[in-house]
C-alpha cells in the first residue's frame, strides 16, 4: 500500500477540515434591570409620592372645611318645624280625598 501518493489538484479549491475549540471569555455581569426600566420605576415612584401628597392636602382641606362649617352660625334652629315625610304623604292623600269629595 505504499504506492498511494497524495495528489494536489492544480485547479479548483482545496478544503481542510478544522476542529473548532471553545474559546472561554471572562464572565460579564449583566444588570437585572435595564437603565430605562430603572428610570421608569423611579418616575412612577415620584408620581405616586406626588399623588399621596395631593391626597393628604385634599384631606386636610376637607377637614378644615368641615371644621369651618361646624363652627359657623349656620346651625339649624332646634325650634324650627321639621319635615316629616310620612306625615306629608298622609296630608297630601287627605287633601286629594277632600278635593275628590268636593
Backbone bond lengths (Angstrom), bond angles and torsions (degrees), N, CA, C in turn:
res aa  C-N    CA-C-N  psi(-1)  N-CA   C-N-CA  omega(-1)  CA-C   N-CA-C  phi
1 X - - - 1.415 - - 1.505 110.69 -
2 X 1.211 116.06 6.56 1.451 119.31 179.93 1.522 111.37 -76.59
3 X 1.280 118.37 -4.08 1.442 121.32 -178.93 1.518 113.21 -83.94
4 X 1.295 120.62 3.19 1.469 122.84 -179.00 1.519 108.02 -88.75
5 X 1.325 114.29 123.94 1.458 119.22 178.25 1.524 110.01 -113.60
6 X 1.313 114.96 156.12 1.455 120.12 173.36 1.503 108.43 -78.19
7 X 1.295 115.07 137.72 1.458 119.62 178.41 1.515 107.45 -118.32
8 X 1.296 117.81 123.63 1.458 122.98 177.49 1.513 106.89 -99.83
9 X 1.314 118.93 124.92 1.455 120.21 -179.98 1.521 110.61 -67.56
10 X 1.306 117.17 143.28 1.456 122.31 179.35 1.529 110.33 -83.01
11 X 1.321 118.94 -28.23 1.470 122.67 177.83 1.519 108.18 -126.82
12 X 1.318 116.25 157.08 1.458 120.03 178.51 1.521 111.64 101.02
13 X 1.308 115.77 -173.12 1.464 122.31 -177.29 1.520 110.17 -107.66
14 X 1.295 113.16 145.57 1.458 120.01 177.55 1.523 108.46 -112.75
15 X 1.302 117.88 126.81 1.466 122.21 -178.83 1.509 109.19 -111.67
16 X 1.312 113.84 143.78 1.450 119.93 176.83 1.519 107.27 -131.58
17 X 1.280 117.50 129.82 1.460 121.03 -179.85 1.511 109.52 -76.44
18 X 1.332 113.84 138.92 1.454 119.45 177.56 1.527 108.36 -122.91
19 X 1.265 115.29 138.19 1.462 119.98 174.93 1.528 107.63 -91.16
20 X 1.348 115.50 121.86 1.464 119.83 -179.61 1.517 109.71 -85.16
21 X 1.291 114.80 130.25 1.458 121.38 176.68 1.522 108.60 -100.32
22 X 1.314 117.72 142.44 1.473 118.84 178.32 1.524 110.54 -66.23
23 X 1.324 114.72 142.03 1.461 121.49 177.53 1.517 107.48 -106.08
24 X 1.290 117.21 121.06 1.455 121.77 -178.65 1.515 109.56 -92.03
25 X 1.335 115.79 129.06 1.463 121.96 179.29 1.525 109.25 -110.00
26 X 1.302 114.20 165.74 1.446 120.74 175.80 1.534 108.41 -66.84
27 X 1.323 119.74 135.58 1.467 120.01 -179.89 1.529 110.79 -66.54
28 X 1.336 115.50 141.05 1.463 121.20 179.56 1.520 108.24 -110.26
29 X 1.305 115.33 135.28 1.456 120.13 177.36 1.522 108.41 -87.14
30 X 1.307 115.36 125.29 1.459 120.17 178.33 1.523 108.53 -103.54
31 X 1.317 117.74 140.43 1.469 119.50 179.21 1.524 110.52 -68.01
32 X 1.334 115.25 147.13 1.454 119.77 178.04 1.529 110.91 -70.78
33 X 1.325 116.02 -31.31 1.458 121.11 178.74 1.517 108.55 -125.20
34 X 1.307 114.83 143.19 1.461 118.20 179.12 1.529 109.33 -76.66
35 X 1.291 115.93 165.90 1.462 121.68 -178.55 1.527 109.63 -63.88
36 X 1.327 116.81 -42.39 1.461 119.50 -179.09 1.523 111.29 -66.39
37 X 1.335 117.09 -36.85 1.461 119.78 177.82 1.529 110.31 -64.99
38 X 1.313 117.53 -42.30 1.463 120.80 177.55 1.525 110.63 -62.28
39 X 1.333 116.78 -40.32 1.461 121.18 179.37 1.532 110.32 -64.52
40 X 1.335 116.64 -43.30 1.460 119.77 178.33 1.527 111.72 -63.14
41 X 1.319 116.63 -42.68 1.459 119.98 178.82 1.525 111.08 -63.12
42 X 1.320 117.05 -39.75 1.463 121.00 178.72 1.532 110.04 -64.22
43 X 1.338 116.52 -42.50 1.464 120.44 179.00 1.527 111.00 -64.14
44 X 1.334 117.49 -40.88 1.457 120.75 178.00 1.521 111.56 -64.35
45 X 1.318 116.02 -40.31 1.457 120.36 179.76 1.525 110.68 -64.34
46 X 1.339 116.79 -42.89 1.459 120.57 178.39 1.524 110.74 -63.72
47 X 1.325 117.40 -41.42 1.464 120.94 179.01 1.525 110.65 -64.46
48 X 1.327 116.78 -39.72 1.467 120.81 179.09 1.531 110.25 -65.01
49 X 1.328 117.32 -41.46 1.463 120.44 178.52 1.515 110.92 -63.29
50 X 1.334 117.72 -40.37 1.470 120.90 177.55 1.518 110.73 -62.74
51 X 1.346 116.59 -40.63 1.465 119.65 178.68 1.525 110.90 -63.56
52 X 1.328 117.10 -41.29 1.464 120.15 178.19 1.522 110.32 -61.91
53 X 1.335 117.33 -42.72 1.459 120.57 179.31 1.523 110.60 -62.77
54 X 1.337 116.98 -42.89 1.462 119.85 178.89 1.529 111.34 -64.13
55 X 1.332 116.81 -40.46 1.456 119.73 177.86 1.525 111.05 -63.03
56 X 1.327 116.92 -41.05 1.465 120.29 177.96 1.526 110.47 -62.27
57 X 1.343 116.45 -42.41 1.464 120.04 179.19 1.523 110.90 -64.12
58 X 1.349 117.12 -40.42 1.460 120.12 178.90 1.521 111.53 -65.13
59 X 1.332 116.44 -39.34 1.465 120.10 178.69 1.526 109.84 -65.06
60 X 1.322 116.76 -42.98 1.464 120.17 178.57 1.522 110.46 -63.56
61 X 1.333 117.50 -41.48 1.455 120.68 179.40 1.526 110.82 -65.27
62 X 1.334 117.24 -39.95 1.454 120.54 178.96 1.524 110.47 -66.40
63 X 1.327 117.12 -40.61 1.459 120.34 178.17 1.520 110.70 -64.83
64 X 1.332 116.32 -39.86 1.459 119.90 178.51 1.529 110.10 -65.13
65 X 1.332 117.43 -39.97 1.458 120.79 178.56 1.527 110.41 -65.91
66 X 1.332 118.00 -39.59 1.459 121.03 177.47 1.523 110.81 -64.40
67 X 1.321 116.26 -41.45 1.461 119.84 179.04 1.516 110.42 -65.19
68 X 1.323 117.60 -39.36 1.466 120.93 178.60 1.519 110.17 -66.32
69 X 1.320 117.01 -39.98 1.462 120.77 179.91 1.524 110.46 -68.00
70 X 1.302 117.94 -34.91 1.462 121.46 -179.91 1.522 111.34 -69.97
71 X 1.301 117.53 -34.62 1.464 120.76 -176.29 1.514 112.44 -89.12
72 X 1.329 118.30 -5.38 1.469 119.97 -178.93 1.525 110.13 -76.06
73 X 1.339 116.29 170.38 1.459 122.12 -178.75 1.523 111.76 -89.24
74 X 1.282 118.61 22.43 1.453 121.97 -178.07 1.527 111.71 -95.76
75 X 1.276 116.48 28.50 1.455 119.79 178.82 1.533 108.98 -74.54
76 X 1.329 116.49 144.82 1.472 118.37 -179.75 1.527 110.98 -68.07
77 X 1.319 114.57 146.63 1.461 121.30 179.09 1.520 108.65 -75.21
78 X 1.332 118.19 122.55 1.471 119.09 -177.84 1.530 112.52 -65.89
79 X 1.341 118.57 -22.25 1.463 121.58 -178.62 1.525 111.93 -87.88
80 X 1.343 117.89 -8.18 1.463 120.96 -178.43 1.528 109.33 -71.29
81 X 1.347 116.02 144.24 1.476 117.91 179.05 1.520 110.27 -67.18
82 X 1.304 114.45 143.04 1.456 119.49 -178.23 1.514 108.93 -108.08
83 X 1.335 115.53 145.42 1.459 120.56 -178.96 1.521 109.32 -74.76
84 X 1.314 115.08 131.91 1.454 121.16 176.40 1.520 106.71 -114.12
85 X 1.303 117.64 112.79 1.449 122.25 -173.70 1.516 111.05 -63.06
86 X 1.325 117.85 -45.01 1.457 120.78 -177.02 1.522 110.72 -66.24
87 X 1.294 115.31 -39.09 1.450 119.71 -179.06 1.521 110.70 -69.23
88 X 1.343 116.37 -37.69 1.462 120.40 179.52 1.525 110.01 -64.04
89 X 1.323 117.76 -39.78 1.464 120.56 177.84 1.526 110.93 -64.17
90 X 1.309 115.47 -42.21 1.463 119.10 179.27 1.523 110.69 -63.77
91 X 1.343 117.46 -43.21 1.457 120.93 179.89 1.524 110.61 -64.45
92 X 1.328 117.56 -39.12 1.453 121.00 179.40 1.530 110.22 -65.58
93 X 1.319 117.57 -41.78 1.461 120.45 178.15 1.529 110.53 -65.08
94 X 1.316 117.27 -38.52 1.468 121.89 178.43 1.522 109.84 -63.84
95 X 1.330 117.74 -41.76 1.461 120.71 179.26 1.520 110.59 -65.50
96 X 1.316 117.41 -39.01 1.467 120.25 179.08 1.535 110.38 -65.92
97 X 1.315 117.42 -37.80 1.462 120.25 178.48 1.515 110.83 -67.28
98 X 1.353 115.63 -40.81 1.460 120.30 178.84 1.520 110.44 -62.94
99 X 1.331 117.62 -40.90 1.457 121.41 179.82 1.530 110.67 -68.95
100 X 1.317 116.62 -33.65 1.466 121.22 179.81 1.520 110.95 -70.71
101 X 1.325 119.74 -32.93 1.467 124.31 178.67 1.521 111.32 -73.87
102 X 1.324 115.20 -32.47 1.465 118.27 -175.27 1.496 114.14 -81.95
